[in-house]
Amino acid sequence: MIQLKKIEKLQGFEFWKKTLKEACFVVAPMVDQSELSWRILSRRHGAHLCYTPMLHAQVFVRDANYRRENFYNEVCEEDRPLITQFCANDPEVFIQAALLAQNYCDAIDLNLGCPQMIAKRGHYGAFLQDEWELLEKMVTLANEKLSVPITCKIRVFEDIEKTVRYAQMLEKAGCQLLTVHGRTKDQKGAMTGIASWEHVREVRKAVNIPVFANGNIQHLSDVQRCIKETGVQGVMSAEGNLHNPAIFEGLSPPVWEMAEEYLEVVKQYPPCNLSYVRAHLFKLWHHTYAVCCVRLQIHQDLREELAKVKTLESLVNVSDQLKMRCQEEIASGIDTNKESSLPFPHWICQPYVRPPPKDLSAKGNSHVSQEMKGCQKRALEDAKMSTQILSKNKQKKMSRNPSKNFSPDQKPKYIKCEQCGNPKGNKCVFNLCRGCCKKKSFKEVANCSSHGLKFKSKADAIKAQQDQTDTKTEIEKDCSPPQSLQLQTTKLPTGDMP
């Protein structure tokens, strides 16, 4: 494992200029997607700086296998500059994780931007953005304890002034570089909408550290316009990069060229989790069998094959078949693009754009490029739940269980737990969910056959065993000779026997 010697700790713009080499084109931290092989591919096509996938600080500290498989195995001299990102909500745990990683990267990033439900349950990411005292402590401690700079990636508040104060608080605590995703934590999924470059611009004006912008980046022209409108030092791309790794070169190459090069990099830098490779191929070939092109249903058989295969060689084979079919389609002169809303033929690397919410699209936000008005996501499922518009996952479930019903109106109504509101156990003696039942059963030393809890039975067994032990001890005591009789026992004389 390569451990690079660290030099003096640089700060702010000096850090950006010397360590990050004035990085302008940045590949975002993406869970299970910005692994080493993808970072190497992106660097070969114009990326200046890459982030690791988000790592869970608590797991990173306690699990050596997690550290090895998700970080140490991916240390590579070609993969620099590199920023390692952690999610955390405990200052001490965050510092412990960062100390384990700092010798193998150029900075440590604190994730304050993840808006997903898993972040809400784990209480990290964008769901910490209202806990300024905690965040200030985490960033201050990191700035004091680490030998590399601490950076942060945030989402904005709806109020620009509050967003600016938030950024200034992080800067004051010791943050040396700030990435601003111009969406709120509620802008996700179908409500993703358009990122606000106005928020990013105001933050950039208010702080004295380098700022990267994230959001609305689908083409190189978007990068250039973002820098011009916001004044940021760099621009970060996530989905745009996943669908076109050559985005920072300003190119839109054939999909098979990127797929083949990526698969070669995977072979060159093992090991790489097969699920990561599969996910990347799905993204790259998305438009060739996309659900949004319902009328075309292009190469759906190979899409299903790609989802089933279990080896890297099989994934390579499926990608080669897709390439061959696309080339045959090109040679035949068939124009499939007429029937789709894609700006380019489906075999060309191009962005996938979620349709913006109606209120935002009606305002005609100036940040949306013409190319972004192309491909649309599939329509939402209607009340009838026709199998033709069900998601692939739900269609698979229905094939296994034809009687399964996905209509929310017809789903069974569960009786709620009396304490927390979660569904209660059907036969729970306390009418509680498993979690609440376990606490109550433990406290009252009771059983619940519905949840398989046997606190009373175990207590009775322990008591019976103790009673049996006590009884045995008393019997042995009764059977032993009196102590006075033992003292009267005389010792035979030594010597020859008569």
Backbone torsions as a table, in degrees:
resi	resn	phi	psi	omega
1	MET	NA	131.8	-176.4
2	ILE	-84.5	123.5	176.6
3	GLN	-119.0	110.9	-176.4
4	LEU	-84.6	139.6	179.8
5	LYS	-71.6	133.0	-177.0
6	LYS	-87.8	142.2	176.2
7	ILE	-99.2	-173.0	-177.8
8	GLU	-58.0	149.5	-177.1
9	LYS	-79.0	118.3	179.1
10	LEU	-95.8	161.9	-176.3
11	GLN	-133.5	153.7	171.8
12	GLY	49.8	-130.9	-175.6
13	PHE	-65.6	-29.7	177.3
14	GLU	-65.0	-41.4	175.9
15	PHE	-61.5	-45.4	-178.9
16	TRP	-64.9	-38.9	-176.6
17	LYS	-76.1	-44.7	-173.0
18	LYS	-88.6	-50.1	-177.0
19	THR	-78.7	-48.3	-178.3
20	LEU	-87.5	-1.9	175.3
21	LYS	55.7	42.8	178.6
22	GLU	55.2	44.2	-179.0
23	ALA	-55.7	131.0	-179.8
24	CYS	-117.5	-36.8	-179.4
25	PHE	-102.7	115.7	-169.2
26	VAL	-124.1	133.1	174.4
27	VAL	-92.0	125.3	-172.7
28	ALA	-69.8	157.2	170.4
29	PRO	-72.2	123.3	-176.7
30	MET	-132.6	122.4	-177.8
31	VAL	-57.9	125.2	178.6
32	ASP	61.0	15.2	-176.3
33	GLN	-130.3	-29.6	179.7
34	SER	-98.4	47.0	178.6
35	GLU	-75.4	173.7	-172.7
36	LEU	-52.2	-49.4	-176.3
37	SER	-59.7	-40.9	179.6
38	TRP	-70.9	-35.6	177.8
39	ARG	-65.1	-41.6	178.4
40	ILE	-62.6	-44.8	178.1
41	LEU	-59.7	-45.1	-178.6
42	SER	-64.1	-39.9	178.6
43	ARG	-63.5	-37.6	179.8
44	ARG	-67.6	-16.0	-179.0
45	HIS	-118.8	35.2	167.4
46	GLY	108.8	-11.4	-179.3
47	ALA	-70.3	134.6	-180.0
48	HIS	-92.5	-29.8	-173.4
49	LEU	-145.8	140.9	177.9
50	CYS	-129.2	153.5	173.8
51	TYR	-110.3	149.2	171.4
52	THR	-70.8	164.9	167.9
53	PRO	-60.3	156.7	177.3
54	MET	-61.6	128.7	177.9
55	LEU	-108.6	141.1	-179.8
56	HIS	-84.7	114.3	-172.5
57	ALA	-57.4	-44.2	-176.3
58	GLN	-64.1	-43.3	178.6
59	VAL	-68.4	-38.2	179.7
60	PHE	-60.0	-38.0	-178.6
61	VAL	-72.9	-43.1	-170.9
62	ARG	-90.0	-19.0	-170.8
63	ASP	-119.1	107.0	-179.6
64	ALA	-64.9	-35.0	178.2
65	ASN	-64.4	-40.7	178.2
66	TYR	-61.8	-42.7	178.9
67	ARG	-62.5	-44.4	-177.0
68	ARG	-67.7	-48.0	-173.8
69	GLU	-72.9	-31.6	-174.8
70	ASN	-102.8	-7.0	-177.0
71	PHE	-143.7	-62.9	-173.0
72	TYR	-61.2	-35.1	179.2
73	ASN	-67.2	-15.6	-175.0
74	GLU	-105.9	12.9	177.9
75	VAL	-72.8	127.9	-172.8
76	CYS	-154.5	134.4	-177.9
77	GLU	-63.2	-33.3	-179.3
78	GLU	-69.0	-19.5	-173.5
79	ASP	-94.9	56.8	176.8
80	ARG	-137.8	150.4	-1.4
81	PRO	-72.4	152.1	-175.1
82	LEU	-139.2	136.1	175.1
83	ILE	-115.3	129.4	-179.6
84	THR	-96.2	127.4	-177.5
85	GLN	-106.6	135.4	176.1
86	PHE	-122.2	148.0	164.7
87	CYS	-105.1	140.2	-178.1
88	ALA	-164.5	159.8	173.9
89	ASN	-136.0	8.9	179.1
90	ASP	-125.2	119.3	-177.0
91	PRO	-55.8	-44.3	-177.2
92	GLU	-65.9	-43.1	179.6
93	VAL	-65.2	-41.6	178.8
94	PHE	-59.9	-44.0	-179.8
95	ILE	-66.4	-41.9	178.4
96	GLN	-59.2	-45.0	179.2
97	ALA	-64.5	-44.0	-178.6
98	ALA	-64.0	-38.1	178.4
99	LEU	-63.9	-32.9	178.2
100	LEU	-72.1	-22.2	-174.5
101	ALA	-106.0	-18.9	-166.6
102	GLN	-62.1	-27.3	-178.4
103	ASN	-78.4	-3.2	-175.6
104	TYR	-120.7	14.0	-179.1
105	CYS	-151.8	177.9	-176.5
106	ASP	-102.8	-12.4	177.0
107	ALA	-166.9	161.4	175.4
108	ILE	-113.4	129.9	-179.0
109	ASP	-110.1	136.5	175.5
110	LEU	-98.3	120.3	-178.7
111	ASN	-76.2	112.6	174.6
112	LEU	-123.1	23.6	-174.7
113	GLY	-124.8	-9.5	-177.1
114	CYS	-68.5	122.2	-176.8
115	PRO	-102.5	5.5	-171.6
116	GLN	-74.4	163.4	-177.8
117	MET	-62.4	-33.4	179.5
118	ILE	-64.0	-32.8	176.9
119	ALA	-71.0	-34.2	177.7
120	LYS	-66.8	-43.8	178.9
121	ARG	-66.1	-39.1	-179.1
122	GLY	-83.5	-7.7	179.5
123	HIS	58.4	61.0	174.9
124	TYR	-148.4	-173.6	179.4
125	GLY	66.3	-138.6	-176.8
126	ALA	-66.0	-14.1	-177.7
127	PHE	-83.9	6.9	171.9
128	LEU	-104.7	-0.4	-169.4
129	GLN	-67.6	-12.4	175.8
130	ASP	-96.3	-4.8	-177.2
131	GLU	-101.4	69.9	-172.9
132	TRP	-65.0	-35.2	-179.8
133	GLU	-63.7	-43.8	178.3
134	LEU	-64.4	-45.9	-178.3
135	LEU	-64.6	-39.3	178.0
136	GLU	-61.0	-41.2	179.2
137	LYS	-65.5	-42.7	-178.3
138	MET	-64.3	-46.0	-177.2
139	VAL	-70.1	-40.8	178.9
140	THR	-61.7	-45.4	-179.7
141	LEU	-63.8	-41.4	179.4
142	ALA	-64.7	-40.5	179.9
143	ASN	-64.9	-32.2	-179.1
144	GLU	-81.7	-38.3	-170.1
145	LYS	-91.6	-28.9	-171.9
146	LEU	-87.4	153.1	177.1
147	SER	-90.6	-5.5	176.4
148	VAL	-119.7	159.6	-178.9
149	PRO	-65.3	154.0	174.2
150	ILE	-103.0	132.2	177.9
151	THR	-124.7	165.9	-179.5
152	CYS	-137.1	147.7	173.0
153	LYS	-120.7	121.3	-172.8
154	ILE	-124.1	164.7	165.6
155	ARG	-108.5	162.0	-174.7
156	VAL	-91.9	160.5	167.0
157	PHE	-88.3	162.3	176.2
158	GLU	-62.3	-36.9	179.7
159	ASP	-81.5	122.4	-177.9
160	ILE	-63.6	-41.8	-177.9
161	GLU	-62.4	-39.7	178.7
162	LYS	-67.0	-38.5	177.7
163	THR	-61.7	-42.2	179.1
164	VAL	-62.9	-45.3	179.2
165	ARG	-62.6	-37.6	177.9
166	TYR	-60.6	-48.1	179.5
167	ALA	-63.6	-41.1	-180.0
168	GLN	-66.4	-35.5	177.2
169	MET	-62.9	-44.1	179.7
170	LEU	-65.9	-39.9	177.9
171	GLU	-61.8	-45.3	-179.1
172	LYS	-63.6	-33.7	-179.5
173	ALA	-71.7	-20.0	177.9
174	GLY	129.5	4.5	177.4
175	CYS	-63.7	131.0	-175.0
176	GLN	-102.7	-12.2	176.6
177	LEU	-157.4	136.6	-174.4
178	LEU	-123.9	127.1	172.1
179	THR	-102.6	125.6	-177.4
180	VAL	-112.9	113.6	172.2
181	HIS	-87.7	116.5	-171.7
182	GLY	-76.1	33.8	174.7
183	ARG	-125.6	154.8	175.0
184	THR	-80.9	170.2	-179.2
185	LYS	-69.2	-16.5	178.3
186	ASP	-86.4	-12.1	179.4
187	GLN	-86.3	91.1	-179.7
188	LYS	-153.2	164.5	179.9
189	GLY	57.2	-131.7	-179.5
190	ALA	-66.5	-19.4	-179.2
191	MET	-102.1	22.6	-177.2
192	THR	-58.5	-50.5	175.3
193	GLY	64.7	-160.3	-175.2
194	ILE	-103.2	135.6	177.3
195	ALA	-72.6	144.3	-178.9
196	SER	-90.6	107.2	175.5
197	TRP	-73.6	-17.8	177.4
198	GLU	-64.5	-42.3	176.2
199	HIS	-60.3	-45.1	-177.8
200	VAL	-62.3	-43.1	-178.6
201	ARG	-61.5	-43.5	-178.4
202	GLU	-67.9	-36.0	176.4
203	VAL	-64.9	-45.2	-179.7
204	ARG	-57.9	-39.7	179.8
205	LYS	-67.9	-29.5	-169.9
206	ALA	-90.5	-16.4	-176.1
207	VAL	-113.8	162.6	-178.2
208	ASN	-115.2	30.8	175.1
209	ILE	-125.9	161.6	178.3
210	PRO	-61.6	146.2	179.8
211	VAL	-128.7	133.3	171.0
212	PHE	-105.7	143.2	176.4
213	ALA	-102.0	145.2	178.3
214	ASN	-136.6	131.7	178.9
215	GLY	123.3	134.8	178.5
216	ASN	72.8	20.7	-177.2
217	ILE	-101.2	104.4	-179.4
218	GLN	-120.3	-22.1	-179.0
219	HIS	-142.2	163.1	178.0
220	LEU	-60.1	-32.6	177.9
221	SER	-62.8	-32.7	176.0
222	ASP	-66.4	-38.7	178.5
223	VAL	-60.8	-49.4	-177.5
224	GLN	-63.8	-41.3	-179.7
225	ARG	-68.9	-36.4	179.0
226	CYS	-63.0	-45.5	179.3
227	ILE	-62.3	-40.7	-179.2
228	LYS	-66.6	-41.6	-175.3
229	GLU	-80.8	-27.8	-174.3
230	THR	-109.0	-23.9	-178.6
231	GLY	78.3	16.3	-178.3
232	VAL	-72.4	163.1	179.0
233	GLN	-82.5	-26.7	-178.5
234	GLY	-154.7	166.0	-178.7
235	VAL	-128.9	133.4	-177.9
236	MET	-104.7	138.5	178.6
237	SER	-126.2	139.1	177.2
238	ALA	-116.3	-79.8	-177.4
239	GLU	-64.2	-36.7	177.8
240	GLY	-59.3	-40.1	178.3
241	ASN	-70.1	-37.4	-179.1
242	LEU	-64.3	-37.1	-179.3
243	HIS	-86.1	-20.9	178.8
244	ASN	-149.1	92.6	-178.9
245	PRO	-62.4	-16.1	179.6
246	ALA	-94.2	18.3	-176.0
247	ILE	-58.1	-37.8	-177.0
248	PHE	-78.6	-8.0	172.7
249	GLU	-91.0	-8.8	-176.7
250	GLY	75.2	21.3	-177.6
251	LEU	-110.6	155.7	172.8
252	SER	-128.5	78.1	-175.2
253	PRO	-75.1	164.9	172.4
254	PRO	-58.3	143.0	-176.2
255	VAL	-57.3	-40.7	-174.4
256	TRP	-65.2	-26.8	177.7
257	GLU	-66.2	-45.2	178.7
258	MET	-67.8	-39.8	-179.5
259	ALA	-64.1	-44.1	-179.3
260	GLU	-65.6	-42.7	-179.8
261	GLU	-65.8	-40.7	178.6
262	TYR	-62.0	-44.8	-179.0
263	LEU	-64.6	-32.8	175.3
264	GLU	-67.0	-40.4	178.2
265	VAL	-64.6	-39.4	178.4
266	VAL	-59.2	-41.0	178.7
267	LYS	-69.9	-32.3	-177.5
268	GLN	-75.5	-30.4	-176.7
269	TYR	-123.5	66.8	176.9
270	PRO	-77.9	165.0	-7.2
271	PRO	-86.1	152.0	175.2
272	CYS	-131.3	127.6	-178.5
273	ASN	-56.7	129.6	-176.5
274	LEU	-61.7	-31.3	-179.7
275	SER	-67.1	-31.9	176.7
276	TYR	-66.4	-44.5	-179.3
277	VAL	-61.8	-45.9	180.0
278	ARG	-59.9	-43.9	-179.2
279	ALA	-62.2	-39.6	179.0
280	HIS	-66.6	-40.0	179.0
281	LEU	-66.5	-36.5	176.1
282	PHE	-61.1	-42.8	179.7
283	LYS	-65.1	-46.5	-176.5
284	LEU	-64.8	-42.2	-177.3
285	TRP	-91.7	9.5	-172.6
286	HIS	-50.6	-49.2	-173.9
287	HIS	-71.1	-19.7	-179.1
288	THR	-73.4	-28.4	176.9
289	TYR	-132.5	28.1	-171.7
290	ALA	-62.9	144.7	176.4
291	VAL	-67.6	-26.0	-178.7
292	CYS	-67.3	-19.5	177.7
293	CYS	-97.3	60.6	-171.7
294	VAL	-59.1	-37.0	-176.9
295	ARG	-71.5	-25.2	-176.7
296	LEU	-87.9	-45.1	-176.2
297	GLN	47.8	51.6	-173.1
298	ILE	-71.9	122.8	171.2
299	HIS	54.2	42.9	-179.6
300	GLN	-64.8	-29.4	-179.2
301	ASP	-63.5	-39.5	179.5
302	LEU	-74.5	-27.5	175.0
303	ARG	-62.6	-44.7	179.3
304	GLU	-66.2	-36.2	178.7
305	GLU	-65.5	-40.5	179.2
306	LEU	-61.2	-33.2	-179.2
307	ALA	-75.9	-20.3	-172.3
308	LYS	-98.3	-33.3	-170.1
309	VAL	-63.1	153.9	-170.3
310	LYS	-118.8	1.1	-178.5
311	THR	-130.1	159.3	178.5
312	LEU	-63.7	-39.1	179.4
313	GLU	-61.8	-38.0	179.0
314	SER	-68.2	-37.7	176.6
315	LEU	-63.9	-40.8	177.0
316	VAL	-61.3	-41.6	-179.1
317	ASN	-63.2	-43.2	179.2
318	VAL	-64.2	-42.0	179.1
319	SER	-63.5	-38.5	177.7
320	ASP	-64.9	-37.9	178.3
321	GLN	-66.3	-39.3	176.9
322	LEU	-63.1	-40.4	177.8
323	LYS	-61.2	-46.1	-177.7
324	MET	-62.5	-41.9	-179.2
325	ARG	-66.9	-39.0	178.6
326	CYS	-64.8	-41.6	179.6
327	GLN	-66.4	-35.9	175.2
328	GLU	-65.0	-39.0	178.3
329	GLU	-64.1	-40.7	178.5
330	ILE	-65.1	-43.8	-177.9
331	ALA	-64.7	-32.8	-178.5
332	SER	-77.3	-13.6	178.9
333	GLY	78.9	13.5	179.5
334	ILE	-72.4	128.4	179.3
335	ASP	-101.6	89.3	179.5
336	THR	-77.3	-14.0	-175.7
337	ASN	-70.0	-18.7	179.2
338	LYS	-59.7	-38.5	-172.8
339	GLU	-90.1	4.9	179.5
340	SER	-121.6	170.1	179.1
341	SER	-100.0	13.5	-178.9
342	LEU	-74.5	141.1	178.5
343	PRO	-72.0	-25.5	180.0
344	PHE	-126.3	164.4	173.7
345	PRO	-55.2	150.7	-171.6
346	HIS	-64.9	-17.2	-179.6
347	TRP	-87.8	5.5	177.7
348	ILE	-101.1	137.0	177.0
349	CYS	-62.3	124.5	-177.6
350	GLN	-156.9	158.6	-173.8
351	PRO	-73.1	153.9	169.2
352	TYR	-103.5	124.0	-173.6
353	VAL	-116.5	124.9	172.8
354	ARG	-72.0	141.7	176.9
355	PRO	-65.9	131.2	-180.0
356	PRO	-70.1	151.7	175.0
357	PRO	-56.1	151.4	-174.2
358	LYS	-58.1	-39.7	-176.3
359	ASP	-66.5	-32.0	179.9
360	LEU	-80.6	-39.6	-178.9
361	SER	-68.1	-28.5	179.6
362	ALA	-69.0	-27.1	-178.2
363	LYS	-78.4	-11.8	179.1
364	GLY	63.1	53.6	-178.6
365	ASN	-56.2	130.1	-173.4
366	SER	-71.5	-11.8	-176.1
367	HIS	-82.5	-7.2	-175.7
368	VAL	-88.7	116.2	-179.8
369	SER	-73.2	163.7	-179.3
370	GLN	-63.0	-35.4	-178.7
371	GLU	-65.5	-25.2	-176.1
372	MET	-76.6	-5.2	-178.5
373	LYS	-91.0	12.8	-174.9
374	GLY	-82.8	-109.1	-170.5
375	CYS	-57.8	137.7	-179.7
376	GLN	-116.2	153.5	178.3
377	LYS	-72.8	158.3	-179.9
378	ARG	-64.2	153.5	-178.6
379	ALA	-65.8	151.5	176.9
380	LEU	-65.6	150.4	-179.0
381	GLU	-68.6	137.3	-179.8
382	ASP	-85.8	178.4	-174.3
383	ALA	-64.7	-30.1	-177.8
384	LYS	-73.3	-18.3	178.5
385	MET	56.1	49.1	177.8
386	SER	-59.4	138.4	-179.0
387	THR	-65.2	-17.6	-178.9
388	GLN	-76.3	-20.1	179.1
389	ILE	-118.5	6.7	173.2
390	LEU	-69.2	152.3	175.8
391	SER	-64.9	160.4	-179.6
392	LYS	-58.8	-39.9	-179.2
393	ASN	-62.8	-42.5	179.9
394	LYS	-71.4	-32.9	176.0
395	GLN	-63.4	-38.6	177.7
396	LYS	-64.6	-42.3	178.7
397	LYS	-63.0	-38.6	-179.6
398	MET	-69.4	-33.0	178.1
399	SER	-66.8	-32.3	177.3
400	ARG	-79.0	-31.0	-177.8
401	ASN	-140.4	87.2	-175.2
402	PRO	-58.3	-23.2	-178.2
403	SER	-85.8	-1.0	-178.0
404	LYS	-67.1	138.4	-176.1
405	ASN	-118.1	127.1	-178.3
406	PHE	-102.9	1.8	-179.6
407	SER	-74.1	123.5	-179.1
408	PRO	-62.7	-26.8	-179.0
409	ASP	-71.4	-26.6	-174.9
410	GLN	-105.2	5.7	177.1
411	LYS	-70.1	145.5	-179.5
412	PRO	-61.8	142.2	179.1
413	LYS	-89.9	120.4	-178.1
414	TYR	-91.3	142.4	175.2
415	ILE	-74.8	134.3	-173.8
416	LYS	-85.7	151.4	174.4
417	CYS	-61.7	140.7	-176.8
418	GLU	-69.8	-17.6	-175.9
419	GLN	-105.0	-45.2	-172.4
420	CYS	-114.6	-13.2	178.1
421	GLY	92.8	-7.2	175.0
422	ASN	-73.3	162.8	178.4
423	PRO	-59.3	133.9	-179.1
424	LYS	-84.9	160.6	174.8
425	GLY	-66.6	140.3	-175.7
426	ASN	-58.1	-38.1	-176.2
427	LYS	-120.6	22.9	-178.6
428	CYS	-63.6	132.3	-176.8
429	VAL	-69.4	-20.7	-179.7
430	PHE	-103.7	-1.4	-176.4
431	ASN	60.0	43.3	-178.5
432	LEU	-124.5	166.7	171.6
433	CYS	-75.8	173.4	-175.0
434	ARG	-62.3	-43.1	-177.4
435	GLY	-61.4	-48.6	-179.6
436	CYS	-68.7	-36.9	-179.8
437	CYS	-64.3	-39.6	-179.3
438	LYS	-63.1	-43.0	178.9
439	LYS	-63.3	-44.2	-177.2
440	LYS	-69.1	-41.3	-179.4
441	SER	-64.0	-39.0	179.0
442	PHE	-66.2	-42.1	-177.3
443	LYS	-67.5	-40.2	-176.0
444	GLU	-97.2	2.4	-177.7
445	VAL	51.5	64.4	-176.8
446	ALA	-128.2	167.4	176.4
447	ASN	-104.6	153.0	168.5
448	CYS	-141.3	102.8	-176.9
449	SER	-65.1	-29.1	-179.6
450	SER	-62.7	-40.1	-178.9
451	HIS	-101.9	6.5	177.5
452	GLY	67.7	31.0	-178.9
453	LEU	-99.4	129.1	-173.4
454	LYS	-132.3	49.2	-179.4
455	PHE	-64.8	-41.4	-179.3
456	LYS	-67.5	-43.6	-179.7
457	SER	-61.5	-41.6	179.5
458	LYS	-67.3	-40.0	178.9
459	ALA	-64.4	-41.1	179.1
460	ASP	-65.1	-39.2	-179.7
461	ALA	-65.8	-40.7	178.5
462	ILE	-65.2	-40.7	179.5
463	LYS	-65.8	-41.7	179.9
464	ALA	-64.1	-40.0	178.3
465	GLN	-64.9	-38.4	179.2
466	GLN	-67.8	-41.2	177.9
467	ASP	-62.3	-40.6	179.9
468	GLN	-64.6	-40.5	178.5
469	THR	-64.1	-43.0	179.7
470	ASP	-63.3	-42.0	180.0
471	THR	-62.9	-42.8	-180.0
472	LYS	-63.0	-39.6	179.4
473	THR	-64.3	-40.8	179.5
474	GLU	-65.6	-38.7	179.8
475	ILE	-64.8	-43.8	179.5
476	GLU	-63.1	-36.0	-179.9
477	LYS	-67.1	-41.4	179.6
478	ASP	-66.4	-34.4	-175.5
479	CYS	-81.6	-14.6	-177.6
480	SER	-77.0	145.1	-179.6
481	PRO	-66.8	153.8	179.3
482	PRO	-62.2	150.5	-177.8
483	GLN	-66.1	-33.8	-179.6
484	SER	-64.9	-34.6	179.9
485	LEU	-69.5	-36.5	179.9
486	GLN	-65.1	-36.4	-177.7
487	LEU	-70.2	-26.4	-178.6
488	GLN	-80.3	-10.9	-178.7
489	THR	-66.4	126.3	-178.5
490	THR	-96.4	156.9	-177.9
491	LYS	-97.9	132.1	178.6
492	LEU	-65.3	145.6	178.8
493	PRO	-68.8	149.5	177.5
494	THR	-86.0	162.5	177.4
495	GLY	122.8	-167.2	-176.5
496	ASP	-74.3	143.3	177.5
497	MET	-79.2	144.5	179.5
498	PRO	-68.2	NA	NA
